[in-house]
Structures are given as structure tokens and as C-alpha cells.
């Protein structure tokens, strides 16, 4: 099974903080939003997903839960499940990516899915055709961040756009800080690797000189 690279990021830290929270609690919190998405997106995607069947799991890297999207001949259902192997989740396909990548892809003007895939930020397992069919259906239906904010119950939904803008600023600042910390942690490792590479290069050069002397 392919695994996406676990980038040291705010999204990964959120996943670590969520690990102690029981799945049942997360399901209760997410249920109103998922029900709202089903009511709004279901009719818009029905014809576009007609004839397709299977479970697709959306798995944020490093998070304890995944979003299960069950498609049954146009009918749509959403649920939270434990993040695991594709087989354990009962999914015919799974999409694994950092939370930041998945969030950016919700924006129709944001990160392009194909570019993310080929840049190895996005990993698809199993039935790729189902993943792409859902992606194109969402694009054709004009689905995006507004659908999620619209599905959040009042009064939280009304405040969500402002909270997202504030969250984006916090996320950007945290990303810069984490990058600084990561560089500081990895700096000794990079220095040692460079030292070992130089040592190996000297040894290889010495061996080549010895071989030339023996050949002459």
C-alpha cells in the first residue's frame, strides 16, 4: 500500500490532537454537516454518479479518522470511519493526502487534483476510475468550500467564513514556525549526511587511484 509523506505541518498536528477523541464523539459533531452535504449535493450529483457503486475513503495523512463516501447508483452517503488500510475500511478506493492538500482541493480555484497527484502530494489506491468520476462530478456540480460552510448549522455556519480566514492566517504563521523548527531539528542530520557523503567520496577517489596504480 502506498503511503503519503507525513509533512510536519499544522494539519498533521491537528490529527495528532484528535487521536484521543473517541470516534463516536467525532461522528456526532460531524453528523449535521454531513447530513447537510447529502441534502445539498445528493440531487446535484445523482445523475453524474448514475451507474457507479462503491465506497471511497478520504484519508487525511496522520489523522485517526477518514471520510467514507458511499456511492450506490447515484445515491450518496457520508460517514466518519477509522482511518486504516483500504481493505479494513471496506473501500474500493482511497485518497490519502495531507489535510492542507485536501482542503486546497475543495477550492475550485485552488490546487489542481492532477497536479497534486503527479507531485506525489495525493495518493490514490484502488479503483482510480471511481475517484476521478467523483472528482469530475463535483467539478461539474460546482461543489466546493461554500457547500461545506452552507451545511454547517446556524449560527456556526454564518461565522465560519470569518473563522476560516482567521484560521488561514494562523495556519500560515504556524506553518512558517514549524518549518523553522523542522529546519533546526534536521540541520545536524543534514550536516552529518554531508560529512558522510564527503568521506565516501574521498574513499571512492582513493580506491580509484589505487586501482589505477595496480593496473599500470
C-alpha positions in Angstrom: 0.0 0.0 0.0 1.4 3.4 -0.9 1.8 5.9 1.8 1.8 9.7 1.5 4.7 11.6 3.1 3.9 12.9 6.5 4.7 16.5 6.3 5.4 18.4 9.6 2.5 20.8 9.4 -0.4 22.2 11.4 -2.7 19.8 9.7 -0.7 16.8 10.9 -0.7 18.3 14.5 -4.5 18.6 14.3 -4.6 14.9 13.5 -2.4 14.0 16.5 -4.6 16.1 18.8 -7.7 14.3 17.5 -6.4 10.8 18.3 -7.6 10.7 21.9 -11.1 11.8 20.9 -13.5 8.8 20.5 -14.8 8.1 17.0 -18.4 8.3 18.3 -17.8 11.9 19.5 -16.4 13.0 16.2 -19.3 11.3 14.4 -21.8 13.2 16.5 -20.0 16.5 15.8 -19.8 15.9 12.1 -23.2 14.4 11.5 -25.2 17.7 11.0 -22.6 18.8 8.4 -22.6 15.5 6.6 -26.4 15.4 6.5 -26.5 18.9 5.1 -24.0 18.0 2.4 -26.1 14.9 1.5 -29.2 17.0 1.2 -27.5 19.6 -1.0 -25.0 17.6 -3.1 -27.1 14.4 -3.4 -29.6 15.8 -6.0 -26.8 17.6 -7.9 -24.6 14.6 -8.1 -27.2 11.9 -8.7 -27.3 11.9 -12.5 -23.5 12.4 -12.7 -22.8 9.3 -10.5 -25.5 7.1 -12.0 -24.3 3.6 -12.6 -21.4 3.9 -10.1 -21.2 1.9 -6.9 -18.6 1.6 -4.1 -17.0 3.2 -1.1 -14.4 5.9 -1.4 -12.3 6.8 1.7 -10.8 10.2 2.0 -7.9 9.9 4.5 -6.0 13.0 5.8 -2.4 11.9 6.4 -1.7 11.3 10.1 -5.4 11.6 11.1 -7.2 8.9 13.1 -10.4 9.2 11.0 -11.4 9.2 7.4 -14.4 10.3 5.5 -16.3 7.4 3.8 -18.2 8.3 0.7 -20.7 5.6 -0.2 -22.0 5.8 -3.8 -24.8 3.5 -4.9 -26.1 4.2 -8.4 -26.3 7.9 -7.8 -27.3 7.8 -4.2 -24.8 9.4 -1.8 -24.0 8.8 1.9 -21.2 10.2 4.1 -19.8 8.9 7.4 -16.7 9.1 9.5 -14.7 5.9 9.9 -11.4 4.9 11.5 -8.5 5.5 9.2 -6.9 2.2 8.3 -5.9 0.2 5.2 -8.2 0.4 2.3 -9.4 -3.2 2.8 -10.1 -2.6 6.5 -12.2 0.5 5.7 -14.2 -1.6 3.2 -13.3 0.9 0.4 -12.8 0.1 -3.2 -10.7 3.3 -3.4 -8.8 5.5 -1.0 -7.4 9.0 -1.4 -4.6 9.9 1.0 -3.1 13.4 1.3 -2.1 16.0 3.9 -5.1 17.9 5.3 -3.8 21.0 3.6 -3.9 19.4 0.2 -7.4 18.1 0.7 -8.6 21.5 1.9 -7.0 23.3 -1.1 -8.7 20.9 -3.5 -12.1 22.0 -2.1 -11.5 25.4 -3.6 -12.4 25.3 -7.3 -9.7 27.9 -7.8 -7.2 26.1 -5.5 -4.8 23.3 -6.0 -5.4 21.1 -9.1 -6.0 17.5 -8.3 -3.9 16.1 -11.2 -1.0 18.4 -10.3 -1.2 17.2 -6.7 -1.3 13.5 -7.8 1.7 13.8 -10.0 3.6 15.8 -7.4 3.0 12.9 -5.0 1.1 15.1 -2.5 -2.0 13.0 -3.3 -2.0 9.2 -3.3 -4.8 7.1 -4.9 -5.3 3.5 -4.0 -7.6 1.0 -5.7 -10.3 2.0 -8.2 -8.9 5.2 -9.7 -11.8 5.5 -12.1 -14.3 5.9 -9.2 -12.1 8.6 -7.7 -11.9 10.5 -10.9 -15.6 10.1 -11.7 -16.4 11.7 -8.3 -13.9 14.4 -8.8 -15.3 15.4 -12.2 -18.9 15.1 -10.9 -18.1 17.5 -8.1 -16.5 19.9 -10.5 -19.5 19.8 -12.9 -21.8 20.4 -10.0 -19.8 23.4 -8.9 -19.2 21.9 -5.5 -16.7 23.5 -3.2 -16.0 25.2 0.2 -19.3 27.1 0.0 -21.2 23.8 0.2 -19.4 22.9 3.4 -19.9 26.3 5.0 -23.6 26.2 3.9 -24.0 22.8 5.6 -22.8 23.9 9.0 -25.8 24.6 11.2 -26.7 28.2 12.3 -25.1 30.1 14.0 -21.8 28.5 13.4 -22.2 28.4 9.6 -22.7 32.2 9.4 -19.4 32.7 11.4 -17.5 30.0 9.6 -16.2 32.2 6.6 -14.6 34.7 9.1 -13.3 31.8 11.2 -11.7 30.2 8.1 -10.0 33.5 7.2 -8.6 33.8 10.7 -7.7 30.1 10.7 -5.8 30.6 7.4 -3.7 33.4 8.9 -3.0 31.2 12.0 -2.2 28.2 9.8 0.2 30.3 7.6 2.0 31.6 10.7 2.1 28.1 12.3 3.5 26.6 9.0 6.3 29.1 9.0 7.1 28.4 12.6 7.0 24.7 12.1 9.3 25.0 9.1 11.8 26.9 11.2 11.6 24.2 13.9 11.9 21.4 11.3 15.0 23.1 9.8 16.6 23.4 13.2 15.9 19.8 14.0 17.2 18.5 10.7 20.2 20.8 10.4 22.5 18.4 12.4 21.3 15.5 10.4 21.9 17.3 7.1 25.4 18.3 8.3 26.3 14.7 9.3 24.9 13.4 6.0 27.1 15.9 4.1 30.1 14.8 6.1 29.5 11.2 5.4 29.0 11.8 1.7 32.3 13.7 1.6 34.0 10.9 3.4 32.6 8.3 1.0 33.6 10.4 -2.0 37.2 10.6 -0.6 37.3 6.8 -0.1 35.9 6.2 -3.6 38.5 8.5 -5.1 41.3 6.8 -3.1 40.1 3.4 -4.3 40.1 4.5 -7.9 43.7 5.9 -7.6 44.8 2.5 -6.0 43.2 0.6 -8.9 44.9 2.8 -11.5 48.3 2.2 -9.8 47.8 -1.5 -9.8 46.7 -1.5 -13.4 49.8 0.5 -14.5 
